[in-house]
Amino acid sequence: MTICLQTEEVCSFDLDGDGQSEKIQFFIDKMGSANTDVHFIIDGTDYGVEHQALSGQFSDDNYLFCWTKCYLYDMDPTDDMTEIAFQMNYISWKDDIVTPYTFLYRYEGNGVLTYLGRIKGTITDPTAVFYIMPQDGEAEEHQCVNYAD
């Protein structure tokens, strides 16, 4: 399952599989300016501001980035979790090469947002491969599968 979030719209979806829907919102303030602010809000907490790994990806000094979409993406249909995917294009300052990347997160509930890894490419590209980095540091390779749109 892949669901593209509409910019600025608030949606309700059970991300952590507890039977309760979370309120989710994604939007960008001042797009195209030096003061661009990216917001990803779950139940009133703006993870674009408060989550260190996510806010770091929103403000990488080595690349100019262009945000395109935020998705809800079910990586494993056998569990009750639904992951969050931020799809963006990185443009290198050195050579102006555009490379799409997708960063995957899981909302664990109780305010915990966990970084799962990144895809060079997009989640809608069935040839993309991503790596999950568990706590022990052993990377697990996964193929993107678009189960249903």
One Martini backbone bead per residue (centre of mass of N, CA, C, O) as a GRO file, in nm:
protein
  149
    1MET     BB    1   0.095   0.037   0.024
    2THR     BB    2   0.035   0.369  -0.121
    3ILE     BB    3   0.035   0.704   0.024
    4CYS     BB    4  -0.023   1.028  -0.066
    5LEU     BB    5   0.031   1.323   0.075
    6GLN     BB    6  -0.128   1.611   0.120
    7THR     BB    7  -0.059   1.922   0.125
    8GLU     BB    8  -0.173   2.037   0.450
    9GLU     BB    9  -0.329   1.795   0.503
   10VAL     BB   10  -0.528   1.624   0.728
   11CYS     BB   11  -0.475   1.297   0.848
   12SER     BB   12  -0.596   0.964   0.919
   13PHE     BB   13  -0.378   0.708   1.074
   14ASP     BB   14  -0.257   0.385   1.148
   15LEU     BB   15   0.082   0.345   1.212
   16ASP     BB   16   0.120   0.138   1.488
   17GLY     BB   17  -0.127  -0.079   1.526
   18ASP     BB   18  -0.340   0.014   1.785
   19GLY     BB   19  -0.633   0.129   1.655
   20GLN     BB   20  -0.525   0.428   1.640
   21SER     BB   21  -0.544   0.731   1.502
   22GLU     BB   22  -0.337   0.948   1.344
   23LYS     BB   23  -0.236   1.278   1.304
   24ILE     BB   24  -0.140   1.401   0.975
   25GLN     BB   25   0.125   1.632   0.856
   26PHE     BB   26   0.244   1.797   0.546
   27PHE     BB   27   0.475   2.081   0.510
   28ILE     BB   28   0.585   2.393   0.343
   29ASP     BB   29   0.771   2.672   0.419
   30LYS     BB   30   0.908   2.883   0.209
   31MET     BB   31   0.950   2.788  -0.071
   32GLY     BB   32   1.271   2.865  -0.218
   33SER     BB   33   1.404   2.962   0.038
   34ALA     BB   34   1.632   3.010   0.300
   35ASN     BB   35   1.355   2.966   0.505
   36THR     BB   36   1.288   2.677   0.490
   37ASP     BB   37   1.012   2.476   0.622
   38VAL     BB   38   0.971   2.153   0.750
   39HIS     BB   39   0.666   1.958   0.808
   40PHE     BB   40   0.602   1.682   1.049
   41ILE     BB   41   0.289   1.576   1.183
   42ILE     BB   42   0.215   1.403   1.496
   43ASP     BB   43  -0.003   1.469   1.723
   44GLY     BB   44   0.149   1.777   1.741
   45THR     BB   45   0.431   1.675   1.642
   46ASP     BB   46   0.727   1.820   1.501
   47TYR     BB   47   0.966   1.630   1.333
   48GLY     BB   48   1.106   1.851   1.152
   49VAL     BB   49   1.223   1.978   1.432
   50GLU     BB   50   1.264   1.739   1.677
   51HIS     BB   51   1.407   1.534   1.482
   52GLN     BB   52   1.731   1.491   1.416
   53ALA     BB   53   1.743   1.313   1.157
   54LEU     BB   54   1.520   1.458   0.998
   55SER     BB   55   1.624   1.754   1.015
   56GLY     BB   56   1.896   1.687   0.874
   57GLN     BB   57   1.764   1.609   0.598
   58PHE     BB   58   1.628   1.899   0.563
   59SER     BB   59   1.955   2.030   0.618
   60ASP     BB   60   2.172   1.985   0.389
   61ASP     BB   61   2.485   2.136   0.310
   62ASN     BB   62   2.576   1.957   0.040
   63TYR     BB   63   2.275   2.009  -0.060
   64LEU     BB   64   2.026   2.054  -0.283
   65PHE     BB   65   1.676   2.043  -0.218
   66CYS     BB   66   1.373   1.871  -0.342
   67TRP     BB   67   1.063   1.844  -0.249
   68THR     BB   68   0.792   1.623  -0.322
   69LYS     BB   69   0.713   1.373  -0.111
   70CYS     BB   70   0.469   1.207   0.106
   71TYR     BB   71   0.446   0.880   0.249
   72LEU     BB   72   0.255   0.597   0.291
   73TYR     BB   73   0.423   0.276   0.373
   74ASP     BB   74   0.405  -0.077   0.324
   75MET     BB   75   0.662  -0.296   0.383
   76ASP     BB   76   0.474  -0.504   0.574
   77PRO     BB   77   0.175  -0.679   0.544
   78THR     BB   78   0.213  -0.868   0.818
   79ASP     BB   79   0.188  -0.606   0.965
   80ASP     BB   80   0.056  -0.304   1.143
   81MET     BB   81   0.254  -0.124   1.003
   82THR     BB   82   0.325   0.218   0.885
   83GLU     BB   83   0.521   0.388   0.686
   84ILE     BB   84   0.750   0.659   0.618
   85ALA     BB   85   0.802   0.861   0.315
   86PHE     BB   86   1.072   1.063   0.189
   87GLN     BB   87   1.075   1.234  -0.113
   88MET     BB   88   1.376   1.332  -0.293
   89ASN     BB   89   1.600   1.573  -0.442
   90TYR     BB   90   1.934   1.571  -0.510
   91ILE     BB   91   2.169   1.846  -0.549
   92SER     BB   92   2.473   1.900  -0.639
   93TRP     BB   93   2.696   2.158  -0.599
   94LYS     BB   94   2.921   2.062  -0.803
   95ASP     BB   95   2.732   1.905  -1.064
   96ASP     BB   96   2.407   1.903  -1.085
   97ILE     BB   97   2.312   1.628  -0.978
   98VAL     BB   98   2.024   1.429  -0.987
   99THR     BB   99   1.899   1.251  -0.688
  100PRO     BB  100   1.694   1.017  -0.579
  101TYR     BB  101   1.535   0.995  -0.251
  102THR     BB  102   1.439   0.773   0.027
  103PHE     BB  103   1.303   0.812   0.353
  104LEU     BB  104   1.263   0.589   0.632
  105TYR     BB  105   0.991   0.548   0.869
  106ARG     BB  106   0.878   0.475   1.214
  107TYR     BB  107   0.591   0.472   1.406
  108GLU     BB  108   0.579   0.352   1.750
  109GLY     BB  109   0.475   0.545   1.937
  110ASN     BB  110   0.495   0.764   2.192
  111GLY     BB  111   0.688   0.961   2.000
  112VAL     BB  112   0.831   0.742   1.812
  113LEU     BB  113   1.088   0.792   1.563
  114THR     BB  114   1.222   0.569   1.316
  115TYR     BB  115   1.501   0.503   1.142
  116LEU     BB  116   1.549   0.275   0.851
  117GLY     BB  117   1.635   0.431   0.583
  118ARG     BB  118   1.751   0.430   0.237
  119ILE     BB  119   1.678   0.528  -0.100
  120LYS     BB  120   1.795   0.496  -0.421
  121GLY     BB  121   1.517   0.649  -0.499
  122THR     BB  122   1.190   0.516  -0.521
  123ILE     BB  123   0.900   0.355  -0.405
  124THR     BB  124   0.784   0.340  -0.716
  125ASP     BB  125   1.051   0.171  -0.764
  126PRO     BB  126   1.104  -0.174  -0.807
  127THR     BB  127   1.442  -0.149  -0.821
  128ALA     BB  128   1.470  -0.061  -0.545
  129VAL     BB  129   1.707  -0.041  -0.272
  130PHE     BB  130   1.720  -0.106   0.081
  131TYR     BB  131   1.844  -0.024   0.416
  132ILE     BB  132   1.844  -0.171   0.731
  133MET     BB  133   1.948  -0.036   1.059
  134PRO     BB  134   2.003  -0.190   1.318
  135GLN     BB  135   2.139  -0.183   1.631
  136ASP     BB  136   2.382  -0.397   1.544
  137GLY     BB  137   2.462  -0.302   1.225
  138GLU     BB  138   2.308  -0.505   1.047
  139ALA     BB  139   2.233  -0.513   0.730
  140GLU     BB  140   1.922  -0.502   0.550
  141GLU     BB  141   1.794  -0.613   0.257
  142HIS     BB  142   1.548  -0.446   0.043
  143GLN     BB  143   1.268  -0.455  -0.154
  144CYS     BB  144   1.061  -0.282  -0.338
  145VAL     BB  145   0.702  -0.288  -0.283
  146ASN     BB  146   0.401  -0.236  -0.466
  147TYR     BB  147   0.108  -0.351  -0.353
  148ALA     BB  148  -0.067  -0.072  -0.358
  149ASP     BB  149  -0.248   0.233  -0.456
   0.00000   0.00000   0.00000
